Amino acid sequence: MEKRFVTLKHLMIGQQRCIGIKFHADKVLQALANELPGAAWSEEYHMLYIENTPENLELVFSKFRGVAWINCSYFYSSSSFQRDNENADMQWFHKRKPAEGHRTCPESYLNKLELKRYANNTIKTYVSCFEAFINYYRERELQELNENDIRVYLQKLIREQSSNSYINQAINAIKFYYEVVLEMPNRFYAVERPRREDRLPQVLAKEEVLSIIENTNNLKHRCIVSLLYSAGLRRGEILNLKPEDIDSKRMVIRVRSGKGNKDRYTILSEKLVGELRKYYKVWRPKTLLFEGPGCKPYSAESVTCIVKGAAKRAGIRKRVTPHMLRHSFATHLLENGTDLRYIQVLLGHKSTKTTEIYTHVATNIFFKIKNPLD
């Protein structure tokens, strides 16, 4: 006997949330589906649908039980939206003054981001991307928009030559509203994403890194830049460091709640220990290792300015960022013969595939190849 399959999907018909019921032409399945209360056909989605209620969902399972296998992969959450476990600061949103006529992000969207404890930078990105989308359809009700409307908007971004990275962020922000806020998981599962751009990380030579460190303005800045490079830290990770995270006895640094809300340990430079001790005696940080005026957390923008300013004074013409120092840390370790799996642990990468990108920028393999011109 041939197996029968029924696929459930989230649909929005008018202003009503519905359960889409899709299957190949089959008299048995059609007869059972017609028995469901209020079953109707959607020409737009080419499937039957009924009102989305807990009772109707239970009825669907009982109706097809033993007759067909029900595919729920489009219907239930696949947990593709991660939480960062960070306390969100929403003051920036309420203090801003949007232009007249600008359609702002729904409060329910902000509340869900905050409840899921997304990182502040992620929240700002999602809000910016989603507001750009809803202002493109300023005269339309949000719940009326469907897959085709999203595709039209994405085609607009492509025509404007937006990067693949930005388009993917826009898709994530849009899907978050319709799938998480409205609690309709995988509703836009079929929206196409642009191919990932396989760009190699930009790396500095060790001499350039040392020159940047030497050209910092003061001891505090020197410690920040040195830590970014010598421990392979992300900008956000260095801002979350506490004095007790520096373990000079074991020569390690504890990184709390890194990307993906994961703790890890990375290496502590012997040369840097003395500098950090001097810094601690002078600055006496109370809560965080690096604090701004009034013991407030140091800003991410300040770290970027420190790195860029030091690079400019060092005469480096490249556009240097804090993350470039992390890339340089990984590449230099690899060039010195450190096992890729150790580098993966130090960087906090979930998969070795992420770390393998540094094999494409490490130059030690090129020294073994004799140039045909030579």
TANOR-V893689 format. One record per residue. N is the residue number from 0. RES is the residue in three letters. SS is DSSP state (~ for helix, > for strand, _ for the rest). PHI is phi in radians with two decimals (none if undefined). PSI is psi in degrees with one decimal (NA if undefined). Layout:
n:N res:RES ss:SS phi:PHI psi:PSI
n:N res:RES ss:SS phi:PHI psi:PSI
//
This chain:
n:0 res:MET ss:_ phi:none psi:131.9
n:1 res:GLU ss:_ phi:-1.27 psi:136.7
n:2 res:LYS ss:_ phi:-1.25 psi:141.7
n:3 res:ARG ss:_ phi:-1.84 psi:145.4
n:4 res:PHE ss:> phi:-2.26 psi:137.9
n:5 res:VAL ss:> phi:-2.19 psi:129.8
n:6 res:THR ss:> phi:-1.93 psi:130.6
n:7 res:LEU ss:> phi:-1.73 psi:138.4
n:8 res:LYS ss:> phi:-2.41 psi:155.2
n:9 res:HIS ss:> phi:-1.48 psi:129.7
n:10 res:LEU ss:> phi:-2.24 psi:152.8
n:11 res:MET ss:> phi:-2.09 psi:106.8
n:12 res:ILE ss:> phi:-1.83 psi:110.5
n:13 res:GLY ss:_ phi:1.15 psi:-122.2
n:14 res:GLN ss:_ phi:-1.90 psi:15.4
n:15 res:GLN ss:> phi:-1.93 psi:131.8
n:16 res:ARG ss:> phi:-1.32 psi:131.8
n:17 res:CYS ss:> phi:-2.32 psi:160.2
n:18 res:ILE ss:> phi:-1.73 psi:116.3
n:19 res:GLY ss:> phi:-1.45 psi:135.9
n:20 res:ILE ss:> phi:-2.15 psi:108.9
n:21 res:LYS ss:> phi:-2.03 psi:134.8
n:22 res:PHE ss:_ phi:-2.78 psi:159.2
n:23 res:HIS ss:_ phi:-1.26 psi:153.4
n:24 res:ALA ss:_ phi:-0.87 psi:121.0
n:25 res:ASP ss:_ phi:-2.75 psi:124.4
n:26 res:LYS ss:~ phi:-1.11 psi:-38.0
n:27 res:VAL ss:~ phi:-1.16 psi:-49.9
n:28 res:LEU ss:~ phi:-1.11 psi:-38.9
n:29 res:GLN ss:~ phi:-1.10 psi:-42.5
n:30 res:ALA ss:~ phi:-1.12 psi:-41.4
n:31 res:LEU ss:~ phi:-1.17 psi:-41.7
n:32 res:ALA ss:~ phi:-1.13 psi:-36.8
n:33 res:ASN ss:~ phi:-1.16 psi:-20.1
n:34 res:GLU ss:_ phi:-1.40 psi:-12.3
n:35 res:LEU ss:_ phi:-1.22 psi:142.9
n:36 res:PRO ss:_ phi:-1.14 psi:125.8
n:37 res:GLY ss:_ phi:1.24 psi:19.0
n:38 res:ALA ss:_ phi:-1.06 psi:131.5
n:39 res:ALA ss:> phi:-2.45 psi:163.3
n:40 res:TRP ss:> phi:-1.81 psi:134.8
n:41 res:SER ss:> phi:-1.82 psi:115.8
n:42 res:GLU ss:_ phi:-1.18 psi:-32.8
n:43 res:GLU ss:_ phi:-1.17 psi:-43.0
n:44 res:TYR ss:_ phi:-1.77 psi:-5.8
n:45 res:HIS ss:_ phi:0.96 psi:51.0
n:46 res:MET ss:> phi:-2.80 psi:161.6
n:47 res:LEU ss:> phi:-1.31 psi:156.7
n:48 res:TYR ss:> phi:-2.61 psi:154.1
n:49 res:ILE ss:> phi:-2.36 psi:165.4
n:50 res:GLU ss:> phi:-1.07 psi:140.0
n:51 res:ASN ss:_ phi:-1.49 psi:98.5
n:52 res:THR ss:_ phi:-2.33 psi:156.3
n:53 res:PRO ss:~ phi:-0.99 psi:-36.7
n:54 res:GLU ss:~ phi:-1.16 psi:-43.2
n:55 res:ASN ss:~ phi:-1.18 psi:-37.2
n:56 res:LEU ss:~ phi:-1.13 psi:-42.2
n:57 res:GLU ss:~ phi:-1.12 psi:-36.6
n:58 res:LEU ss:~ phi:-1.15 psi:-37.6
n:59 res:VAL ss:~ phi:-1.06 psi:-47.0
n:60 res:PHE ss:~ phi:-1.11 psi:-41.7
n:61 res:SER ss:~ phi:-1.23 psi:-34.1
n:62 res:LYS ss:~ phi:-1.16 psi:-39.4
n:63 res:PHE ss:~ phi:-1.73 psi:-0.3
n:64 res:ARG ss:_ phi:-1.06 psi:128.5
n:65 res:GLY ss:_ phi:1.43 psi:-7.8
n:66 res:VAL ss:_ phi:-1.89 psi:-40.5
n:67 res:ALA ss:_ phi:-2.49 psi:154.2
n:68 res:TRP ss:> phi:-1.51 psi:126.7
n:69 res:ILE ss:> phi:-1.69 psi:119.9
n:70 res:ASN ss:> phi:-1.54 psi:111.7
n:71 res:CYS ss:_ phi:-1.85 psi:9.8
n:72 res:SER ss:_ phi:-1.10 psi:-25.6
n:73 res:TYR ss:_ phi:-1.53 psi:-13.8
n:74 res:PHE ss:_ phi:-1.72 psi:-38.5
n:75 res:TYR ss:_ phi:-1.76 psi:157.0
n:76 res:SER ss:_ phi:-1.12 psi:137.2
n:77 res:SER ss:_ phi:-1.77 psi:9.3
n:78 res:SER ss:_ phi:1.01 psi:38.9
n:79 res:SER ss:_ phi:-1.37 psi:-14.8
n:80 res:PHE ss:_ phi:-1.67 psi:115.5
n:81 res:GLN ss:_ phi:-1.61 psi:154.6
n:82 res:ARG ss:_ phi:-1.88 psi:148.1
n:83 res:ASP ss:_ phi:-1.79 psi:-6.3
n:84 res:ASN ss:_ phi:1.04 psi:42.3
n:85 res:GLU ss:_ phi:-2.07 psi:142.6
n:86 res:ASN ss:_ phi:-1.32 psi:117.0
n:87 res:ALA ss:_ phi:-1.42 psi:143.1
n:88 res:ASP ss:_ phi:-1.96 psi:105.0
n:89 res:MET ss:_ phi:-1.66 psi:8.3
n:90 res:GLN ss:~ phi:-1.06 psi:-36.0
n:91 res:TRP ss:~ phi:-1.03 psi:-35.2
n:92 res:PHE ss:~ phi:-1.23 psi:-43.9
n:93 res:HIS ss:~ phi:-1.33 psi:-23.1
n:94 res:LYS ss:~ phi:-1.50 psi:-22.2
n:95 res:ARG ss:_ phi:-1.20 psi:158.8
n:96 res:LYS ss:_ phi:-2.12 psi:92.6
n:97 res:PRO ss:_ phi:-1.16 psi:155.5
n:98 res:ALA ss:_ phi:-1.12 psi:155.2
n:99 res:GLU ss:_ phi:-1.06 psi:132.3
n:100 res:GLY ss:_ phi:1.51 psi:-4.9
n:101 res:HIS ss:_ phi:-1.27 psi:128.4
n:102 res:ARG ss:_ phi:-1.47 psi:117.1
n:103 res:THR ss:_ phi:-1.59 psi:162.7
n:104 res:CYS ss:_ phi:-1.10 psi:134.9
n:105 res:PRO ss:_ phi:-1.04 psi:146.0
n:106 res:GLU ss:~ phi:-1.05 psi:-34.0
n:107 res:SER ss:~ phi:-1.10 psi:-32.6
n:108 res:TYR ss:~ phi:-1.15 psi:-47.8
n:109 res:LEU ss:~ phi:-1.11 psi:-43.1
n:110 res:ASN ss:~ phi:-1.06 psi:-40.8
n:111 res:LYS ss:~ phi:-1.20 psi:-39.1
n:112 res:LEU ss:~ phi:-1.08 psi:-40.6
n:113 res:GLU ss:~ phi:-1.22 psi:-42.6
n:114 res:LEU ss:~ phi:-1.11 psi:-34.9
n:115 res:LYS ss:_ phi:-1.44 psi:-0.9
n:116 res:ARG ss:_ phi:1.01 psi:50.0
n:117 res:TYR ss:_ phi:-1.27 psi:153.2
n:118 res:ALA ss:_ phi:-1.13 psi:149.4
n:119 res:ASN ss:~ phi:-1.01 psi:-41.6
n:120 res:ASN ss:~ phi:-1.12 psi:-38.2
n:121 res:THR ss:~ phi:-1.14 psi:-42.1
n:122 res:ILE ss:~ phi:-1.06 psi:-46.3
n:123 res:LYS ss:~ phi:-1.08 psi:-39.6
n:124 res:THR ss:~ phi:-1.15 psi:-47.0
n:125 res:TYR ss:~ phi:-1.07 psi:-45.6
n:126 res:VAL ss:~ phi:-1.09 psi:-45.4
n:127 res:SER ss:~ phi:-1.06 psi:-46.6
n:128 res:CYS ss:~ phi:-1.17 psi:-41.5
n:129 res:PHE ss:~ phi:-1.23 psi:-37.7
n:130 res:GLU ss:~ phi:-1.17 psi:-34.5
n:131 res:ALA ss:~ phi:-1.09 psi:-39.0
n:132 res:PHE ss:~ phi:-1.19 psi:-49.2
n:133 res:ILE ss:~ phi:-1.26 psi:-22.3
n:134 res:ASN ss:~ phi:-1.39 psi:-20.1
n:135 res:TYR ss:~ phi:-1.21 psi:-32.3
n:136 res:TYR ss:_ phi:-1.97 psi:51.5
n:137 res:ARG ss:_ phi:-1.05 psi:-32.5
n:138 res:GLU ss:_ phi:-1.60 psi:0.9
n:139 res:ARG ss:_ phi:-1.83 psi:147.0
n:140 res:GLU ss:_ phi:-1.24 psi:137.6
n:141 res:LEU ss:~ phi:-1.05 psi:-37.8
n:142 res:GLN ss:~ phi:-1.29 psi:-10.4
n:143 res:GLU ss:~ phi:-1.43 psi:-20.9
n:144 res:LEU ss:_ phi:-1.26 psi:141.4
n:145 res:ASN ss:_ phi:-2.26 psi:-170.3
n:146 res:GLU ss:~ phi:-0.98 psi:-42.5
n:147 res:ASN ss:~ phi:-1.13 psi:-37.7
n:148 res:ASP ss:~ phi:-1.11 psi:-39.1
n:149 res:ILE ss:~ phi:-1.14 psi:-41.8
n:150 res:ARG ss:~ phi:-1.10 psi:-40.0
n:151 res:VAL ss:~ phi:-1.06 psi:-43.3
n:152 res:TYR ss:~ phi:-1.13 psi:-42.0
n:153 res:LEU ss:~ phi:-1.14 psi:-35.6
n:154 res:GLN ss:~ phi:-1.13 psi:-34.7
n:155 res:LYS ss:~ phi:-1.08 psi:-44.5
n:156 res:LEU ss:~ phi:-1.09 psi:-38.0
n:157 res:ILE ss:~ phi:-1.14 psi:-42.9
n:158 res:ARG ss:~ phi:-1.10 psi:-31.9
n:159 res:GLU ss:_ phi:-1.43 psi:2.5
n:160 res:GLN ss:_ phi:1.10 psi:37.3
n:161 res:SER ss:_ phi:-1.16 psi:149.4
n:162 res:SER ss:_ phi:-1.23 psi:157.1
n:163 res:ASN ss:~ phi:-1.03 psi:-35.6
n:164 res:SER ss:~ phi:-1.09 psi:-45.0
n:165 res:TYR ss:~ phi:-1.15 psi:-40.2
n:166 res:ILE ss:~ phi:-1.10 psi:-40.6
n:167 res:ASN ss:~ phi:-1.13 psi:-38.4
n:168 res:GLN ss:~ phi:-1.11 psi:-40.2
n:169 res:ALA ss:~ phi:-1.10 psi:-43.4
n:170 res:ILE ss:~ phi:-1.07 psi:-44.4
n:171 res:ASN ss:~ phi:-1.05 psi:-43.4
n:172 res:ALA ss:~ phi:-1.15 psi:-40.9
n:173 res:ILE ss:~ phi:-1.20 psi:-47.3
n:174 res:LYS ss:~ phi:-1.08 psi:-33.8
n:175 res:PHE ss:~ phi:-1.03 psi:-40.5
n:176 res:TYR ss:~ phi:-1.19 psi:-51.2
n:177 res:TYR ss:~ phi:-1.33 psi:-26.1
n:178 res:GLU ss:~ phi:-1.80 psi:-31.9
n:179 res:VAL ss:~ phi:-1.77 psi:-51.6
n:180 res:VAL ss:~ phi:-1.14 psi:-46.7
n:181 res:LEU ss:_ phi:-1.49 psi:-0.2
n:182 res:GLU ss:_ phi:0.98 psi:51.6
n:183 res:MET ss:_ phi:-2.24 psi:71.7
n:184 res:PRO ss:_ phi:-0.93 psi:140.1
n:185 res:ASN ss:_ phi:1.04 psi:22.3
n:186 res:ARG ss:_ phi:-1.06 psi:-38.7
n:187 res:PHE ss:_ phi:-1.92 psi:41.6
n:188 res:TYR ss:_ phi:-0.98 psi:-35.0
n:189 res:ALA ss:_ phi:-1.52 psi:0.4
n:190 res:VAL ss:_ phi:-1.14 psi:125.1
n:191 res:GLU ss:_ phi:-1.28 psi:139.7
n:192 res:ARG ss:_ phi:-1.85 psi:148.4
n:193 res:PRO ss:_ phi:-1.18 psi:153.4
n:194 res:ARG ss:_ phi:-1.11 psi:143.2
n:195 res:ARG ss:_ phi:-1.17 psi:137.0
n:196 res:GLU ss:_ phi:-1.47 psi:118.3
n:197 res:ASP ss:_ phi:-1.56 psi:74.9
n:198 res:ARG ss:_ phi:-1.65 psi:139.2
n:199 res:LEU ss:_ phi:-1.39 psi:143.9
n:200 res:PRO ss:_ phi:-1.18 psi:146.5
n:201 res:GLN ss:_ phi:-1.46 psi:134.6
n:202 res:VAL ss:_ phi:-2.22 psi:143.6
n:203 res:LEU ss:_ phi:-1.69 psi:151.7
n:204 res:ALA ss:_ phi:-1.26 psi:155.3
n:205 res:LYS ss:~ phi:-1.04 psi:-37.5
n:206 res:GLU ss:~ phi:-1.08 psi:-36.6
n:207 res:GLU ss:~ phi:-1.18 psi:-40.9
n:208 res:VAL ss:~ phi:-1.08 psi:-46.4
n:209 res:LEU ss:~ phi:-1.09 psi:-35.5
n:210 res:SER ss:~ phi:-1.18 psi:-38.4
n:211 res:ILE ss:~ phi:-1.11 psi:-44.4
n:212 res:ILE ss:~ phi:-1.06 psi:-42.1
n:213 res:GLU ss:~ phi:-1.17 psi:-24.5
n:214 res:ASN ss:_ phi:-1.73 psi:17.0
n:215 res:THR ss:_ phi:-1.30 psi:158.9
n:216 res:ASN ss:_ phi:-1.33 psi:-33.7
n:217 res:ASN ss:_ phi:-2.70 psi:179.8
n:218 res:LEU ss:~ phi:-1.06 psi:-42.0
n:219 res:LYS ss:~ phi:-1.08 psi:-47.4
n:220 res:HIS ss:~ phi:-1.13 psi:-38.4
n:221 res:ARG ss:~ phi:-1.09 psi:-40.1
n:222 res:CYS ss:~ phi:-1.16 psi:-39.0
n:223 res:ILE ss:~ phi:-1.11 psi:-50.4
n:224 res:VAL ss:~ phi:-1.14 psi:-40.9
n:225 res:SER ss:~ phi:-1.11 psi:-39.4
n:226 res:LEU ss:~ phi:-1.19 psi:-41.2
n:227 res:LEU ss:~ phi:-0.97 psi:-43.5
n:228 res:TYR ss:~ phi:-1.40 psi:-51.1
n:229 res:SER ss:~ phi:-1.27 psi:-18.1
n:230 res:ALA ss:_ phi:-2.01 psi:-3.8
n:231 res:GLY ss:_ phi:1.13 psi:39.8
n:232 res:LEU ss:_ phi:-1.52 psi:148.1
n:233 res:ARG ss:_ phi:-1.36 psi:160.5
n:234 res:ARG ss:~ phi:-1.04 psi:-44.6
n:235 res:GLY ss:~ phi:-1.15 psi:-31.2
n:236 res:GLU ss:~ phi:-1.22 psi:-37.9
n:237 res:ILE ss:~ phi:-1.23 psi:-28.3
n:238 res:LEU ss:~ phi:-1.28 psi:-23.5
n:239 res:ASN ss:_ phi:-1.62 psi:-2.9
n:240 res:LEU ss:_ phi:-1.13 psi:141.4
n:241 res:LYS ss:_ phi:-1.99 psi:155.6
n:242 res:PRO ss:~ phi:-0.93 psi:-37.5
n:243 res:GLU ss:~ phi:-1.28 psi:-8.2
n:244 res:ASP ss:~ phi:-1.35 psi:-15.5
n:245 res:ILE ss:> phi:-1.55 psi:106.9
n:246 res:ASP ss:> phi:-1.84 psi:93.5
n:247 res:SER ss:_ phi:-1.32 psi:-16.4
n:248 res:LYS ss:_ phi:-1.31 psi:-41.7
n:249 res:ARG ss:_ phi:-1.66 psi:-6.5
n:250 res:MET ss:_ phi:1.03 psi:45.8
n:251 res:VAL ss:> phi:-2.35 psi:163.4
n:252 res:ILE ss:> phi:-2.13 psi:129.9
n:253 res:ARG ss:> phi:-1.56 psi:124.0
n:254 res:VAL ss:> phi:-1.78 psi:115.1
n:255 res:ARG ss:_ phi:-1.62 psi:135.6
n:256 res:SER ss:_ phi:0.82 psi:57.5
n:257 res:GLY ss:_ phi:-1.23 psi:-163.7
n:258 res:LYS ss:_ phi:-1.03 psi:135.2
n:259 res:GLY ss:_ phi:1.36 psi:14.8
n:260 res:ASN ss:_ phi:1.05 psi:38.9
n:261 res:LYS ss:_ phi:-1.94 psi:135.8
n:262 res:ASP ss:_ phi:-1.51 psi:151.7
n:263 res:ARG ss:> phi:-2.76 psi:171.7
n:264 res:TYR ss:> phi:-2.02 psi:145.3
n:265 res:THR ss:> phi:-2.34 psi:174.7
n:266 res:ILE ss:> phi:-1.46 psi:150.1
n:267 res:LEU ss:_ phi:-1.93 psi:129.2
n:268 res:SER ss:_ phi:-1.28 psi:133.1
n:269 res:GLU ss:~ phi:-1.08 psi:-39.1
n:270 res:LYS ss:~ phi:-1.12 psi:-31.8
n:271 res:LEU ss:~ phi:-1.43 psi:-22.3
n:272 res:VAL ss:~ phi:-0.98 psi:-47.3
n:273 res:GLY ss:~ phi:-1.07 psi:-41.9
n:274 res:GLU ss:~ phi:-1.11 psi:-42.1
n:275 res:LEU ss:~ phi:-1.15 psi:-36.9
n:276 res:ARG ss:~ phi:-1.13 psi:-42.3
n:277 res:LYS ss:~ phi:-1.08 psi:-44.7
n:278 res:TYR ss:~ phi:-1.04 psi:-44.3
n:279 res:TYR ss:~ phi:-1.10 psi:-40.8
n:280 res:LYS ss:~ phi:-1.14 psi:-35.3
n:281 res:VAL ss:~ phi:-1.40 psi:-46.6
n:282 res:TRP ss:~ phi:-1.64 psi:-25.1
n:283 res:ARG ss:_ phi:0.81 psi:60.5
n:284 res:PRO ss:_ phi:-1.10 psi:142.8
n:285 res:LYS ss:_ phi:-1.63 psi:-54.2
n:286 res:THR ss:_ phi:-1.88 psi:-58.4
n:287 res:LEU ss:_ phi:-1.70 psi:154.7
n:288 res:LEU ss:_ phi:-1.12 psi:-39.8
n:289 res:PHE ss:_ phi:-2.08 psi:112.5
n:290 res:GLU ss:> phi:-2.12 psi:148.8
n:291 res:GLY ss:_ phi:-1.56 psi:-167.5
n:292 res:PRO ss:~ phi:-1.00 psi:140.4
n:293 res:GLY ss:~ phi:1.24 psi:23.1
n:294 res:CYS ss:~ phi:1.08 psi:20.9
n:295 res:LYS ss:_ phi:-1.42 psi:155.1
n:296 res:PRO ss:> phi:-1.01 psi:140.6
n:297 res:TYR ss:_ phi:-1.15 psi:142.5
n:298 res:SER ss:_ phi:-1.51 psi:152.8
n:299 res:ALA ss:~ phi:-1.10 psi:-36.7
n:300 res:GLU ss:~ phi:-1.12 psi:-34.7
n:301 res:SER ss:~ phi:-1.12 psi:-41.4
n:302 res:VAL ss:~ phi:-1.09 psi:-44.2
n:303 res:THR ss:~ phi:-1.07 psi:-43.5
n:304 res:CYS ss:~ phi:-1.11 psi:-38.3
n:305 res:ILE ss:~ phi:-1.06 psi:-47.6
n:306 res:VAL ss:~ phi:-1.16 psi:-46.6
n:307 res:LYS ss:~ phi:-1.13 psi:-41.1
n:308 res:GLY ss:~ phi:-1.12 psi:-43.8
n:309 res:ALA ss:~ phi:-1.15 psi:-38.7
n:310 res:ALA ss:~ phi:-1.14 psi:-39.1
n:311 res:LYS ss:~ phi:-1.13 psi:-43.7
n:312 res:ARG ss:~ phi:-1.17 psi:-26.6
n:313 res:ALA ss:_ phi:-1.39 psi:-4.9
n:314 res:GLY ss:_ phi:1.37 psi:21.8
n:315 res:ILE ss:_ phi:-1.56 psi:123.2
n:316 res:ARG ss:_ phi:-1.51 psi:-13.9
n:317 res:LYS ss:_ phi:-1.17 psi:156.7
n:318 res:ARG ss:_ phi:-1.44 psi:95.7
n:319 res:VAL ss:_ phi:-1.53 psi:133.8
n:320 res:THR ss:_ phi:-2.20 psi:162.8
n:321 res:PRO ss:~ phi:-1.00 psi:-36.4
n:322 res:HIS ss:~ phi:-1.22 psi:-23.6
n:323 res:MET ss:~ phi:-1.15 psi:-30.6
n:324 res:LEU ss:~ phi:-1.19 psi:-36.1
n:325 res:ARG ss:~ phi:-1.15 psi:-43.7
n:326 res:HIS ss:~ phi:-1.05 psi:-40.9
n:327 res:SER ss:~ phi:-1.15 psi:-40.8
n:328 res:PHE ss:~ phi:-0.96 psi:-51.0
n:329 res:ALA ss:~ phi:-1.14 psi:-43.1
n:330 res:THR ss:~ phi:-1.16 psi:-42.5
n:331 res:HIS ss:~ phi:-1.16 psi:-36.5
n:332 res:LEU ss:~ phi:-1.09 psi:-44.4
n:333 res:LEU ss:~ phi:-1.11 psi:-41.3
n:334 res:GLU ss:~ phi:-1.15 psi:-27.0
n:335 res:ASN ss:_ phi:-1.49 psi:3.2
n:336 res:GLY ss:_ phi:1.66 psi:10.3
n:337 res:THR ss:_ phi:-1.22 psi:136.4
n:338 res:ASP ss:_ phi:-1.06 psi:137.7
n:339 res:LEU ss:~ phi:-1.03 psi:-33.6
n:340 res:ARG ss:~ phi:-1.18 psi:-34.2
n:341 res:TYR ss:~ phi:-1.19 psi:-40.3
n:342 res:ILE ss:~ phi:-1.11 psi:-39.5
n:343 res:GLN ss:~ phi:-1.00 psi:-44.6
n:344 res:VAL ss:~ phi:-1.14 psi:-44.4
n:345 res:LEU ss:~ phi:-1.11 psi:-36.1
n:346 res:LEU ss:~ phi:-1.44 psi:-19.3
n:347 res:GLY ss:_ phi:1.39 psi:27.5
n:348 res:HIS ss:_ phi:-1.36 psi:139.1
n:349 res:LYS ss:_ phi:-1.27 psi:-34.7
n:350 res:SER ss:_ phi:-2.22 psi:147.5
n:351 res:THR ss:~ phi:-1.16 psi:-22.0
n:352 res:LYS ss:~ phi:-1.06 psi:-35.5
n:353 res:THR ss:~ phi:-1.17 psi:-40.5
n:354 res:THR ss:~ phi:-1.29 psi:-27.9
n:355 res:GLU ss:~ phi:-1.09 psi:-17.3
n:356 res:ILE ss:~ phi:-1.06 psi:-27.4
n:357 res:TYR ss:~ phi:-1.24 psi:-17.5
n:358 res:THR ss:~ phi:-1.18 psi:-20.1
n:359 res:HIS ss:~ phi:-1.48 psi:-14.9
n:360 res:VAL ss:_ phi:-1.98 psi:-11.7
n:361 res:ALA ss:_ phi:-1.19 psi:132.8
n:362 res:THR ss:_ phi:-1.70 psi:-5.0
n:363 res:ASN ss:_ phi:-1.08 psi:-30.7
n:364 res:ILE ss:_ phi:-1.20 psi:-29.2
n:365 res:PHE ss:~ phi:-1.22 psi:-27.7
n:366 res:PHE ss:~ phi:-1.18 psi:-20.0
n:367 res:LYS ss:~ phi:-1.50 psi:-8.3
n:368 res:ILE ss:_ phi:-1.78 psi:126.9
n:369 res:LYS ss:_ phi:-1.48 psi:123.7
n:370 res:ASN ss:_ phi:-1.15 psi:133.2
n:371 res:PRO ss:_ phi:-1.07 psi:-24.7
n:372 res:LEU ss:_ phi:-1.26 psi:-26.7
n:373 res:ASP ss:_ phi:-1.54 psi:NA
//
